[in-house]
Amino acid sequence: MVAVAMSALPLPTLVDALNYARTQGLARIDAQMLLLHTLGRPVHDRAWLLAHDTDVLPAAVSAAFQALCQRRAAGEPVAYLTGIKEFYGLPLQVDARVLDPRPDTEILVDWALEVLPTSTVAPQVLDLGTGSGAIALALQHQRPDAQVLALDASQDALTVAQANAQRLGLAVQFQQGHWLQGVSGLFDAIVSNPPYIASADPHLAALQHEPLQALASGPDGLDDIRQIVAQAPVHLLPGGWLLLEHGWDQAASVRALLAAVGLCEVQTRCDLAGTERCTGARRALA
């Protein structure tokens, strides 16, 4: 149940509610999604809001909306407030046990879909640090012929991911574990969006509502990536790819790590803003 603001203001109409959100510093799209959620409507139905902006807002809905606005103004992600985040066209249920899936991570999914073999029966895919299950579920949805295994060290995260898989009817397999420890078998693609923020980075303060263990990774933010790169090559099939998301200034370091373990075709992909966001390499065919 949504908490009610202690001293709610009278907001007679929907447009009054959106104007209130603006006074609290909320982005327009955030305010619209929160208002739609509070009204019990699909959070992306912004056209409905435009058509009903003079509708009367019940007092209880107004108070609940103001409470959500205050939480958003304090930095809580919209996805946690609504309980839903769309990723690669899939509506995922998310909460504070997992990271709020970012649109930039869809680039990693695009790349994995490009490199997965189409002539292989049941290509093997491994998603490390699955969190909400976003990457694994997107890949399984796009390649229903694949066998997708998703790992996370957090049982809380796995609970969220498994619930998403069950609700979406996607046959991803889940396993608790720290990176590749305890993993058997060989894979056509190993993908991961691991923690990559330096532990002393001041930007972590703005992410206080999300699980720290899924964000920070040592003094330079590369501790977990180093572990994955060191462990992954022996789990790749010949020609298999290791694909990693990383921070905006880490591409060169990740390329060096991949080259150092003997992987080939080392390369980096940029996000829509032109930032180097994902780096990968493959195991040689022979």
Backbone as JSON, one array per atom type, in Angstrom:
{
  "sequence": "MVAVAMSALPLPTLVDALNYARTQGLARIDAQMLLLHTLGRPVHDRAWLLAHDTDVLPAAVSAAFQALCQRRAAGEPVAYLTGIKEFYGLPLQVDARVLDPRPDTEILVDWALEVLPTSTVAPQVLDLGTGSGAIALALQHQRPDAQVLALDASQDALTVAQANAQRLGLAVQFQQGHWLQGVSGLFDAIVSNPPYIASADPHLAALQHEPLQALASGPDGLDDIRQIVAQAPVHLLPGGWLLLEHGWDQAASVRALLAAVGLCEVQTRCDLAGTERCTGARRALA",
  "N": [[0.85, -1.19, 0.0], [0.51, 2.25, -0.81], [2.23, 4.78, 0.92], [0.75, 7.53, 2.65], [0.96, 11.04, 2.25], [1.96, 13.16, 4.94], [0.99, 15.78, 5.22], [-1.0, 16.51, 3.07], [-1.62, 18.44, 0.15], [-4.43, 20.22, -1.24], [-5.32, 19.02, -4.36], [-7.09, 19.56, -6.91], [-7.46, 18.6, -9.61], [-6.14, 16.45, -12.26], [-4.2, 17.84, -13.74], [-3.44, 19.73, -11.87], [-2.17, 18.08, -10.07], [0.06, 17.25, -11.57], [1.33, 19.68, -11.9], [1.99, 20.18, -9.24], [3.9, 18.16, -8.84], [5.93, 19.13, -10.43], [6.76, 21.32, -8.94], [8.08, 20.0, -6.97], [10.36, 19.23, -8.13], [10.34, 17.08, -9.88], [10.89, 15.23, -12.9], [8.95, 15.57, -15.88], [8.06, 13.19, -17.14], [8.45, 11.32, -15.11], [6.64, 12.23, -13.2], [4.24, 11.86, -14.58], [4.19, 9.06, -14.9], [4.06, 8.24, -12.22], [1.62, 9.37, -11.43], [-0.19, 8.04, -13.12], [0.23, 5.44, -12.19], [-0.71, 5.69, -9.55], [-3.36, 6.17, -10.07], [-4.08, 3.72, -10.94], [-3.72, 3.01, -13.58], [-2.14, 1.94, -16.72], [1.34, 2.6, -16.71], [2.53, 3.84, -18.86], [0.63, 5.12, -20.3], [0.4, 7.86, -21.29], [-1.01, 9.43, -23.05], [-3.62, 9.17, -22.24], [-3.62, 10.7, -19.92], [-3.32, 13.29, -20.97], [-5.73, 13.58, -22.25], [-7.47, 13.64, -20.12], [-6.86, 15.65, -18.35], [-8.23, 17.54, -16.87], [-9.84, 16.12, -15.2], [-11.39, 15.31, -12.07], [-9.47, 14.8, -9.15], [-9.53, 12.36, -6.77], [-9.42, 12.82, -3.2], [-7.99, 10.93, -1.66], [-6.38, 9.69, -3.58], [-4.93, 11.88, -4.42], [-3.43, 12.44, -2.07], [-1.93, 10.09, -1.87], [-0.45, 10.23, -4.24], [1.09, 12.53, -3.77], [2.7, 11.59, -1.72], [4.24, 9.69, -3.09], [5.57, 11.4, -4.84], [7.18, 12.81, -3.07], [8.89, 10.81, -2.19], [10.14, 10.17, -4.6], [11.42, 12.59, -5.09], [13.31, 12.43, -3.13], [15.09, 10.72, -4.22], [14.43, 8.06, -4.75], [14.11, 5.43, -7.08], [11.84, 5.57, -9.86], [10.96, 3.11, -10.78], [11.01, 1.5, -8.49], [9.0, 2.67, -7.05], [6.72, 2.29, -8.58], [6.89, -0.39, -9.01], [7.35, -1.65, -11.39], [9.33, -2.08, -14.31], [10.06, -1.54, -17.65], [11.94, -3.51, -19.84], [13.68, -4.14, -22.69], [11.26, -4.5, -23.95], [9.88, -6.09, -22.19], [7.8, -6.29, -19.34], [9.06, -5.92, -16.26], [8.98, -6.91, -12.86], [10.22, -5.07, -10.21], [12.15, -4.22, -7.3], [13.66, -2.88, -4.29], [15.5, -4.89, -3.85], [16.94, -5.43, -6.09], [18.85, -4.02, -8.85], [17.61, -1.16, -10.59], [16.75, -1.74, -13.81], [18.63, -0.44, -16.53], [18.19, 1.46, -19.57], [20.53, 1.54, -21.16], [21.67, -0.95, -20.88], [20.38, -2.55, -22.65], [21.88, -2.54, -24.94], [23.82, -4.45, -24.5], [22.27, -6.75, -24.63], [21.45, -6.6, -27.33], [23.94, -7.01, -28.59], [24.64, -9.59, -27.71], [22.61, -11.07, -28.93], [23.35, -10.77, -31.55], [25.73, -12.27, -31.71], [25.1, -14.85, -30.96], [24.98, -18.16, -32.14], [23.09, -19.15, -35.0], [22.79, -21.52, -36.23], [23.17, -23.49, -34.44], [21.84, -26.02, -32.39], [19.93, -25.22, -29.65], [21.58, -22.91, -28.42], [23.98, -22.05, -25.91], [23.77, -20.0, -23.11], [25.01, -17.78, -20.65], [24.23, -15.74, -17.97], [25.65, -13.52, -15.83], [25.33, -12.34, -12.53], [22.55, -11.67, -12.43], [20.46, -10.16, -11.27], [17.39, -8.57, -11.51], [16.82, -10.29, -13.5], [16.77, -9.25, -16.0], [18.52, -9.21, -18.37], [18.89, -11.97, -18.97], [16.21, -12.82, -19.28], [15.35, -11.24, -21.4], [17.01, -12.21, -23.45], [16.18, -14.9, -23.52], [13.54, -14.54, -24.29], [13.84, -13.46, -26.85], [15.31, -15.43, -28.09], [14.0, -18.21, -28.01], [14.87, -20.77, -28.44], [17.24, -21.04, -27.13], [19.32, -22.16, -24.38], [19.29, -20.77, -21.39], [21.12, -19.78, -18.65], [21.05, -18.23, -15.53], [22.83, -16.49, -13.08], [23.25, -15.4, -9.69], [24.7, -13.96, -6.79], [23.1, -13.18, -4.76], [20.38, -14.31, -2.95], [18.02, -12.97, -2.59], [17.87, -11.39, -4.91], [17.67, -13.43, -6.82], [15.17, -14.45, -6.15], [13.48, -12.4, -7.0], [14.09, -12.42, -9.76], [13.34, -15.03, -10.52], [10.61, -14.93, -10.04], [9.86, -13.08, -11.99], [10.5, -14.54, -14.31], [8.7, -16.68, -14.09], [6.24, -15.35, -14.19], [6.35, -14.26, -16.75], [6.52, -16.5, -18.26], [8.92, -17.66, -19.17], [11.65, -19.8, -19.84], [14.08, -19.62, -18.32], [16.89, -20.83, -16.51], [17.95, -20.83, -13.11], [20.56, -20.11, -10.77], [22.3, -19.98, -7.7], [25.26, -18.25, -7.0], [28.67, -17.06, -6.94], [29.83, -15.21, -9.41], [31.61, -17.22, -11.69], [32.07, -19.39, -10.11], [31.5, -22.72, -9.32], [30.14, -23.17, -11.65], [29.41, -25.27, -14.37], [30.08, -26.68, -17.61], [30.04, -25.43, -21.05], [29.8, -22.38, -22.95], [28.11, -20.51, -25.5], [27.85, -17.81, -25.27], [28.76, -15.59, -22.73], [27.45, -13.27, -20.63], [27.38, -10.16, -18.86], [26.35, -7.66, -16.59], [28.06, -6.35, -14.42], [28.87, -5.14, -11.03], [30.47, -1.97, -11.23], [31.32, 0.46, -10.27], [33.59, 2.63, -8.66], [34.49, 2.17, -5.26], [34.75, 4.47, -3.7], [33.48, 6.4, -5.12], [31.78, 9.45, -5.48], [29.28, 9.51, -6.67], [27.84, 7.36, -5.8], [26.34, 8.11, -3.65], [24.0, 9.15, -4.63], [22.67, 6.92, -5.32], [21.57, 5.56, -3.22], [19.3, 4.12, -2.67], [19.43, 1.74, -4.01], [20.79, -1.64, -4.18], [23.93, -1.8, -2.71], [25.9, -3.75, -3.11], [25.52, -4.49, -5.7], [26.54, -2.47, -7.15], [29.08, -1.21, -6.44], [32.61, -1.88, -6.77], [35.35, -2.3, -5.6], [38.46, -0.32, -5.38], [38.95, 0.83, -7.96], [36.71, 0.15, -9.32], [36.81, -2.14, -10.84], [37.14, -4.67, -9.78], [35.29, -6.88, -9.78], [34.92, -7.3, -12.52], [37.5, -8.08, -13.22], [37.6, -10.59, -11.94], [35.63, -12.0, -13.36], [36.65, -11.96, -15.99], [39.0, -13.39, -15.62], [38.01, -15.93, -14.99], [36.26, -16.69, -17.02], [37.22, -17.57, -19.69], [37.73, -20.43, -19.84], [35.22, -21.42, -19.81], [34.04, -20.87, -22.16], [32.8, -21.88, -25.3], [34.65, -22.82, -28.29], [34.98, -19.99, -30.28], [33.08, -18.71, -28.79], [31.63, -15.91, -27.0], [32.53, -13.36, -24.62], [30.84, -10.88, -23.04], [30.66, -7.68, -21.66], [29.2, -5.18, -19.63], [30.23, -1.89, -18.62], [31.75, 0.93, -16.85], [31.76, 4.42, -17.93], [34.38, 5.27, -18.37], [36.0, 3.04, -18.52], [36.54, 1.36, -20.64], [38.99, 0.99, -22.07], [40.59, -0.22, -20.13], [39.16, -2.6, -19.68], [39.33, -3.77, -22.2], [42.07, -4.3, -22.25], [42.26, -6.21, -20.2], [40.79, -8.34, -21.29], [42.3, -8.95, -23.55], [44.62, -9.8, -22.3], [44.04, -12.32, -21.27], [44.0, -13.87, -23.46], [41.83, -13.8, -25.2], [40.22, -13.03, -28.33], [39.51, -10.68, -31.06], [38.82, -8.35, -29.67], [36.69, -5.77, -28.69], [34.68, -2.73, -28.49], [31.46, -1.42, -27.74], [29.31, 1.4, -28.18], [26.93, 3.39, -26.28], [23.7, 4.98, -26.82], [24.3, 7.61, -26.39], [26.83, 7.83, -27.28], [28.8, 6.98, -25.59], [31.38, 4.78, -24.5], [30.28, 1.72, -23.67], [29.94, -1.09, -23.5], [32.08, -3.91, -23.61], [33.69, -6.54, -25.33], [34.91, -9.86, -26.22], [36.11, -12.78, -28.0], [36.55, -16.35, -27.74], [39.14, -18.0, -29.43], [38.65, -19.89, -32.48], [40.21, -22.11, -32.87]],
  "CA": [[0.0, 0.0, 0.0], [1.28, 3.48, -0.9], [2.17, 5.63, 2.1], [0.06, 8.79, 2.42], [1.7, 12.21, 2.72], [1.49, 13.61, 6.24], [0.22, 17.02, 5.08], [-1.31, 16.58, 1.65], [-2.23, 19.67, -0.34], [-5.57, 19.96, -2.12], [-4.99, 19.0, -5.78], [-8.43, 19.23, -7.42], [-7.49, 17.91, -10.9], [-4.91, 15.78, -12.66], [-3.19, 18.83, -14.13], [-2.93, 20.31, -10.62], [-1.23, 17.1, -9.52], [1.3, 17.3, -12.34], [1.99, 20.95, -11.56], [2.6, 19.98, -7.91], [5.11, 17.35, -9.01], [6.99, 20.0, -10.98], [7.29, 22.14, -7.84], [8.93, 19.13, -6.16], [11.56, 18.95, -8.9], [10.24, 15.84, -10.65], [10.8, 15.27, -14.35], [7.57, 15.43, -16.3], [7.73, 11.79, -17.41], [8.36, 10.64, -13.81], [5.38, 12.63, -12.59], [3.14, 11.21, -15.31], [4.16, 7.64, -14.57], [3.59, 8.07, -10.83], [0.2, 9.68, -11.36], [-0.9, 6.92, -13.74], [0.3, 4.31, -11.24], [-1.6, 5.97, -8.42], [-4.72, 6.06, -10.58], [-4.33, 2.34, -11.32], [-3.69, 2.89, -15.03], [-0.81, 1.6, -17.23], [2.21, 3.75, -16.43], [2.98, 4.47, -20.1], [-0.55, 5.64, -21.0], [0.43, 9.31, -21.09], [-2.05, 10.04, -23.88], [-4.83, 9.22, -21.42], [-3.51, 11.86, -19.02], [-3.57, 14.52, -21.74], [-7.16, 13.64, -22.56], [-8.25, 13.71, -18.89], [-6.1, 16.47, -17.4], [-9.13, 18.32, -15.99], [-10.63, 15.22, -14.36], [-11.25, 15.53, -10.63], [-8.58, 13.85, -8.48], [-10.03, 12.07, -5.42], [-8.51, 13.27, -2.15], [-7.09, 9.84, -1.26], [-5.42, 9.53, -4.67], [-4.06, 13.05, -4.34], [-2.5, 12.27, -0.96], [-1.0, 9.0, -2.21], [0.44, 10.74, -5.28], [2.06, 13.43, -3.15], [3.66, 10.77, -0.98], [5.16, 9.13, -4.06], [6.4, 12.49, -5.34], [8.18, 13.12, -2.05], [9.87, 9.73, -2.22], [10.93, 10.33, -5.82], [12.29, 13.77, -4.9], [14.4, 12.0, -2.25], [16.01, 9.9, -4.98], [14.0, 6.68, -4.95], [13.79, 5.22, -8.49], [10.43, 5.42, -10.23], [10.65, 1.68, -10.9], [10.71, 0.97, -7.16], [7.74, 3.25, -6.6], [5.62, 1.67, -9.33], [7.08, -1.84, -8.97], [7.46, -2.17, -12.75], [10.25, -1.43, -15.24], [10.11, -2.21, -18.93], [13.29, -3.73, -20.36], [13.64, -4.88, -23.95], [9.86, -4.79, -24.24], [9.3, -6.95, -21.17], [7.49, -5.62, -18.07], [9.69, -6.62, -15.14], [8.69, -6.44, -11.5], [11.47, -4.75, -9.54], [12.09, -3.53, -6.02], [14.98, -2.49, -3.78], [16.41, -6.04, -3.78], [17.68, -5.52, -7.35], [19.05, -2.76, -9.54], [16.65, -0.67, -11.56], [17.38, -1.98, -15.12], [18.85, 0.77, -17.32], [18.08, 1.27, -21.02], [21.84, 1.3, -21.76], [21.99, -2.37, -20.83], [19.8, -3.21, -23.82], [22.96, -2.68, -25.91], [24.44, -5.74, -24.22], [21.36, -7.75, -25.18], [21.58, -6.53, -28.79], [25.21, -7.6, -28.99], [24.55, -11.02, -27.48], [21.76, -11.66, -29.97], [24.13, -10.78, -32.79], [26.81, -13.26, -31.73], [24.62, -16.21, -30.72], [24.87, -18.9, -33.39], [21.73, -19.49, -35.44], [22.79, -22.89, -36.76], [23.37, -24.41, -33.33], [20.66, -26.42, -31.62], [19.97, -24.77, -28.26], [22.79, -22.2, -28.0], [24.14, -21.98, -24.46], [23.99, -18.62, -22.67], [25.17, -17.61, -19.21], [24.11, -14.35, -17.51], [26.26, -13.44, -14.5], [24.81, -11.21, -11.76], [21.32, -11.42, -13.2], [19.58, -9.16, -10.65], [15.97, -8.77, -11.79], [16.69, -11.23, -14.6], [16.49, -8.48, -17.22], [19.28, -9.64, -19.55], [18.57, -13.37, -19.25], [14.84, -12.94, -19.75], [15.29, -10.64, -22.73], [17.63, -13.15, -24.38], [15.31, -16.07, -23.66], [12.34, -14.13, -25.04], [14.21, -13.28, -28.25], [15.82, -16.72, -28.6], [13.37, -19.27, -27.21], [15.59, -22.02, -28.64], [18.47, -21.03, -26.32], [19.31, -22.58, -22.99], [19.83, -19.61, -20.67], [21.36, -19.96, -17.22], [21.28, -16.94, -14.89], [23.4, -16.62, -11.74], [23.43, -14.23, -8.83], [25.13, -14.32, -5.45], [22.05, -12.78, -3.83], [19.15, -15.07, -3.02], [16.93, -11.99, -2.75], [17.79, -11.05, -6.33], [17.16, -14.6, -7.54], [13.74, -14.55, -5.89], [12.84, -11.43, -7.91], [14.27, -12.87, -11.14], [12.53, -16.23, -10.75], [9.2, -14.5, -10.12], [9.68, -12.48, -13.32], [10.51, -15.61, -15.3], [7.45, -17.43, -13.98], [5.14, -14.5, -14.63], [6.47, -14.06, -18.19], [6.51, -17.79, -18.92], [10.2, -17.85, -19.85], [12.27, -20.98, -19.24], [15.44, -19.39, -17.84], [17.29, -21.58, -15.33], [18.61, -19.94, -12.15], [21.5, -20.75, -9.86], [22.99, -19.04, -6.82], [26.7, -18.41, -7.05], [29.49, -15.85, -7.12], [30.4, -15.27, -10.75], [31.61, -18.53, -12.33], [32.36, -20.47, -9.16], [30.47, -23.74, -9.3], [29.5, -23.31, -12.96], [29.95, -26.3, -15.24], [29.62, -26.56, -18.98], [30.61, -24.44, -21.96], [28.75, -21.47, -23.4], [28.31, -19.71, -26.71], [27.97, -16.41, -24.84], [28.67, -15.23, -21.3], [27.14, -11.83, -20.58], [27.27, -9.67, -17.49], [26.37, -6.24, -16.19], [28.51, -6.5, -13.03], [29.2, -3.88, -10.36], [31.68, -1.38, -11.82], [31.57, 1.8, -9.73], [34.62, 2.66, -7.63], [33.85, 2.18, -3.94], [34.77, 5.82, -3.13], [32.88, 7.33, -6.08], [30.73, 10.24, -4.83], [27.98, 9.29, -7.31], [27.11, 6.32, -5.08], [25.42, 8.74, -2.7], [22.73, 9.36, -5.31], [22.1, 5.6, -5.59], [21.46, 4.95, -1.9], [18.12, 3.25, -2.59], [19.71, 0.5, -4.72], [21.71, -2.5, -3.41], [25.32, -1.38, -2.9], [26.71, -4.86, -3.61], [25.34, -4.59, -7.15], [27.03, -1.23, -7.75], [30.49, -0.88, -6.18], [33.52, -3.01, -7.0], [36.75, -2.03, -5.31], [38.97, 1.06, -5.51], [38.83, 1.36, -9.32], [35.46, -0.34, -9.91], [37.06, -3.25, -11.77], [37.43, -5.93, -9.08], [34.43, -7.97, -10.24], [35.22, -7.56, -13.92], [38.74, -8.86, -13.25], [37.28, -11.97, -11.6], [34.88, -12.61, -14.47], [37.56, -12.14, -17.13], [39.95, -14.46, -15.28], [37.33, -17.22, -14.88], [35.36, -17.0, -18.13], [37.7, -18.23, -20.92], [37.61, -21.9, -19.84], [33.8, -21.77, -19.91], [33.55, -20.49, -23.49], [33.0, -22.75, -26.44], [35.43, -22.17, -29.34], [34.18, -18.97, -30.95], [32.14, -18.1, -27.85], [31.9, -14.51, -26.66], [32.34, -12.78, -23.3], [30.37, -9.51, -23.23], [30.59, -7.02, -20.36], [28.91, -3.75, -19.48], [31.19, -1.26, -17.71], [31.62, 2.37, -16.69], [32.03, 5.26, -19.09], [35.82, 5.49, -18.55], [36.69, 1.78, -18.24], [36.63, 0.51, -21.83], [40.38, 0.64, -22.39], [41.05, -1.18, -19.11], [38.5, -3.89, -19.91], [39.94, -4.35, -23.41], [43.38, -4.84, -21.87], [42.03, -7.42, -19.41], [40.34, -9.4, -22.19], [43.44, -9.35, -24.38], [45.63, -10.44, -21.46], [43.7, -13.73, -21.05], [44.08, -14.57, -24.73], [40.65, -13.71, -26.05], [40.51, -12.29, -29.56], [38.48, -9.78, -31.59], [38.43, -7.45, -28.58], [36.04, -4.57, -29.23], [33.8, -1.99, -27.59], [30.25, -0.83, -28.3], [28.88, 2.64, -27.52], [25.51, 3.55, -26.05], [23.07, 5.96, -27.7], [24.93, 8.9, -26.16], [28.18, 7.78, -27.81], [29.72, 6.57, -24.52], [31.81, 3.4, -24.56], [29.45, 1.14, -22.61], [30.1, -2.55, -23.41], [33.29, -4.42, -24.26], [33.65, -8.0, -25.43], [35.91, -10.58, -27.0], [35.7, -14.15, -28.2], [37.56, -17.39, -27.71], [39.54, -18.39, -30.78], [38.01, -21.1, -32.97], [41.13, -23.23, -32.77]],
  "C": [[0.88, 1.24, 0.0], [1.12, 4.29, 0.37], [1.52, 6.97, 1.75], [0.86, 9.93, 3.01], [1.09, 12.72, 4.02], [0.63, 14.86, 6.13], [-0.04, 17.25, 3.61], [-2.0, 17.89, 1.3], [-3.46, 19.33, -1.16], [-5.13, 20.08, -3.59], [-6.26, 18.59, -6.52], [-8.43, 18.4, -8.7], [-6.15, 17.26, -11.19], [-3.83, 16.78, -13.05], [-2.63, 19.53, -12.9], [-1.9, 19.37, -9.99], [0.1, 17.15, -10.24], [2.06, 18.6, -12.07], [2.64, 20.86, -10.18], [3.9, 19.21, -8.04], [6.26, 18.2, -9.55], [7.59, 20.88, -9.89], [8.21, 21.33, -6.93], [10.2, 18.72, -6.91], [11.51, 17.69, -9.72], [10.25, 16.11, -12.14], [9.36, 14.98, -14.77], [7.18, 13.97, -16.5], [7.62, 11.0, -16.1], [7.02, 10.95, -13.15], [4.2, 11.94, -13.26], [3.04, 9.74, -14.96], [3.65, 7.4, -13.16], [2.1, 8.37, -10.7], [-0.63, 8.55, -11.98], [-0.91, 5.7, -12.81], [-0.67, 4.5, -10.09], [-3.07, 5.83, -8.83], [-5.07, 4.62, -10.99], [-4.37, 2.12, -12.82], [-2.29, 2.47, -15.48], [0.11, 2.81, -17.18], [2.73, 4.43, -17.69], [1.82, 5.09, -20.88], [-0.65, 7.15, -20.83], [-0.61, 10.03, -21.94], [-3.36, 10.16, -23.1], [-4.8, 10.42, -20.49], [-3.82, 13.16, -19.75], [-5.05, 14.7, -22.02], [-8.02, 13.85, -21.32], [-7.63, 14.67, -17.87], [-6.97, 17.33, -16.49], [-10.03, 17.43, -15.14], [-10.36, 15.51, -12.89], [-10.39, 14.42, -10.03], [-9.11, 13.59, -7.08], [-8.98, 12.4, -4.36], [-7.52, 12.17, -1.75], [-6.01, 9.6, -2.31], [-4.42, 10.68, -4.65], [-3.01, 12.89, -3.25], [-1.46, 11.19, -1.26], [0.01, 9.46, -3.25], [1.5, 11.66, -4.69], [3.11, 12.66, -2.35], [4.69, 10.16, -1.92], [6.1, 10.21, -4.61], [7.51, 12.83, -4.34], [9.27, 12.04, -2.02], [10.75, 9.82, -3.47], [11.88, 11.51, -5.69], [13.47, 13.44, -4.0], [15.35, 11.02, -2.94], [15.59, 8.47, -5.23], [13.6, 6.48, -6.42], [12.29, 5.05, -8.74], [10.04, 3.95, -10.29], [10.33, 1.06, -9.55], [9.36, 1.47, -6.67], [6.54, 2.63, -7.31], [5.69, 0.15, -9.28], [7.28, -2.46, -10.33], [8.5, -1.37, -13.52], [10.26, -2.22, -16.54], [11.55, -2.31, -19.4], [13.19, -4.62, -21.57], [12.22, -5.36, -24.26], [9.17, -5.68, -23.24], [8.99, -6.16, -19.91], [8.03, -6.43, -16.9], [9.21, -6.04, -13.82], [10.02, -6.25, -10.78], [11.18, -4.09, -8.2], [13.51, -3.32, -5.53], [15.94, -3.66, -3.6], [17.3, -6.15, -5.01], [17.89, -4.13, -7.93], [17.85, -2.44, -10.43], [17.27, -0.85, -12.95], [17.45, -0.7, -15.95], [18.7, 0.48, -18.81], [19.42, 0.98, -21.69], [22.18, -0.18, -21.82], [21.37, -3.13, -22.0], [20.83, -3.38, -24.93], [23.65, -4.02, -25.74], [23.59, -6.88, -24.78], [21.45, -7.78, -26.7], [22.83, -7.26, -29.27], [25.17, -9.13, -28.83], [23.7, -11.71, -28.55], [22.48, -11.73, -31.31], [25.11, -11.95, -32.84], [26.32, -14.69, -31.46], [24.46, -16.95, -32.05], [23.42, -19.24, -33.71], [21.65, -20.91, -35.96], [22.92, -23.94, -35.67], [22.03, -24.76, -32.67], [20.86, -25.99, -30.17], [21.3, -24.11, -27.89], [22.8, -21.98, -26.49], [24.53, -20.56, -24.05], [24.08, -18.58, -21.16], [25.12, -16.12, -18.88], [24.59, -14.29, -16.07], [25.8, -12.18, -13.78], [23.49, -10.75, -12.33], [20.41, -10.37, -12.59], [18.12, -9.48, -10.87], [15.73, -9.82, -12.86], [16.58, -10.56, -15.95], [17.19, -9.03, -18.45], [18.88, -11.07, -19.94], [17.18, -13.52, -19.84], [14.67, -12.35, -21.14], [15.87, -11.59, -23.78], [16.75, -14.39, -24.6], [14.07, -15.74, -24.48], [12.65, -14.01, -26.53], [14.71, -14.56, -28.9], [15.25, -17.86, -27.77], [14.04, -20.63, -27.38], [16.83, -22.13, -27.76], [18.23, -21.64, -24.95], [20.04, -21.5, -22.2], [19.92, -19.94, -19.19], [21.71, -18.61, -16.63], [21.74, -17.15, -13.45], [23.36, -15.29, -11.0], [23.85, -14.73, -7.45], [24.04, -14.05, -4.42], [20.8, -13.63, -4.01], [17.94, -14.15, -3.17], [16.75, -11.64, -4.22], [17.22, -12.22, -7.12], [15.65, -14.78, -7.33], [12.96, -13.62, -6.83], [12.91, -11.95, -9.35], [13.4, -14.09, -11.45], [11.05, -15.88, -10.85], [8.91, -13.87, -11.47], [9.61, -13.55, -14.39], [9.2, -16.38, -15.29], [6.28, -16.62, -14.52], [5.14, -14.33, -16.15], [6.46, -15.38, -18.96], [7.77, -18.08, -19.71], [11.05, -18.86, -19.1], [13.73, -20.78, -18.87], [15.69, -20.26, -16.61], [18.1, -20.66, -14.42], [19.48, -20.75, -11.2], [22.15, -19.68, -8.98], [24.48, -19.31, -6.87], [27.4, -17.09, -7.3], [30.26, -15.98, -8.42], [30.45, -16.7, -11.26], [31.97, -19.68, -11.39], [31.19, -21.44, -9.12], [29.74, -23.93, -10.62], [30.19, -24.42, -13.73], [29.42, -26.08, -16.64], [30.31, -25.46, -19.75], [29.48, -23.64, -22.6], [29.13, -20.77, -24.69], [28.45, -18.23, -26.38], [27.85, -16.34, -23.32], [28.51, -13.73, -21.26], [27.03, -11.4, -19.12], [27.22, -8.15, -17.45], [26.75, -6.24, -14.71], [28.63, -5.14, -12.33], [30.46, -3.28, -10.99], [31.95, 0.06, -11.36], [32.63, 1.7, -8.64], [33.99, 2.87, -6.27], [33.82, 3.57, -3.3], [34.13, 6.85, -4.06], [31.74, 8.1, -5.41], [29.35, 10.03, -5.43], [27.18, 8.2, -6.6], [26.08, 6.9, -4.12], [24.04, 8.94, -3.31], [22.01, 8.05, -5.6], [21.83, 4.83, -4.3], [20.26, 4.02, -1.77], [18.34, 1.89, -3.25], [20.75, -0.32, -3.97], [23.17, -2.19, -3.73], [26.17, -2.49, -3.5], [26.57, -5.05, -5.1], [25.9, -3.39, -7.89], [28.54, -1.06, -7.65], [31.37, -2.11, -6.29], [34.97, -2.58, -6.84], [37.19, -0.62, -5.63], [38.81, 1.66, -6.91], [37.57, 0.87, -10.03], [35.61, -1.57, -10.78], [37.28, -4.59, -11.09], [36.6, -7.1, -9.62], [34.68, -8.3, -11.72], [36.51, -8.37, -14.04], [38.45, -10.34, -12.94], [36.57, -12.67, -12.75], [35.81, -12.92, -15.64], [38.54, -13.28, -16.85], [39.29, -15.83, -15.34], [36.63, -17.65, -16.17], [35.96, -17.8, -19.28], [37.51, -19.74, -20.95], [36.16, -22.35, -19.93], [33.2, -21.35, -21.25], [33.8, -21.61, -24.49], [33.94, -22.08, -27.44], [34.54, -21.22, -30.15], [33.18, -18.28, -30.05], [32.59, -16.73, -27.39], [31.69, -14.24, -25.17], [32.02, -11.31, -23.5], [30.09, -8.87, -21.88], [30.14, -5.58, -20.49], [29.89, -3.18, -18.46], [30.95, 0.24, -17.65], [32.12, 3.15, -17.89], [33.52, 5.43, -19.39], [36.64, 4.21, -18.41], [36.95, 0.92, -19.48], [38.06, 0.07, -22.12], [40.92, -0.38, -21.4], [40.44, -2.55, -19.34], [39.06, -4.55, -21.17], [41.29, -4.98, -23.08], [43.23, -6.13, -21.07], [41.64, -8.59, -20.32], [41.5, -9.89, -23.07], [44.45, -10.15, -23.57], [45.33, -11.91, -21.21], [43.6, -14.5, -22.37], [42.83, -14.55, -25.58], [40.94, -12.81, -27.24], [39.31, -11.45, -30.0], [37.93, -8.86, -30.5], [37.86, -6.17, -29.17], [35.07, -3.98, -28.22], [32.61, -1.43, -28.36], [29.85, 0.4, -27.48], [27.37, 2.63, -27.3], [24.97, 4.66, -26.96], [23.66, 7.36, -27.54], [26.36, 8.94, -26.68], [29.23, 7.4, -26.77], [30.08, 5.11, -24.68], [31.19, 2.65, -23.37], [29.65, -0.36, -22.43], [31.35, -2.97, -24.18], [33.24, -5.94, -24.24], [34.77, -8.56, -26.26], [35.46, -12.03, -27.11], [36.89, -15.1, -28.04], [37.87, -17.81, -29.14], [38.89, -19.71, -31.17], [38.91, -22.32, -32.85], [42.33, -22.85, -31.93]]
}
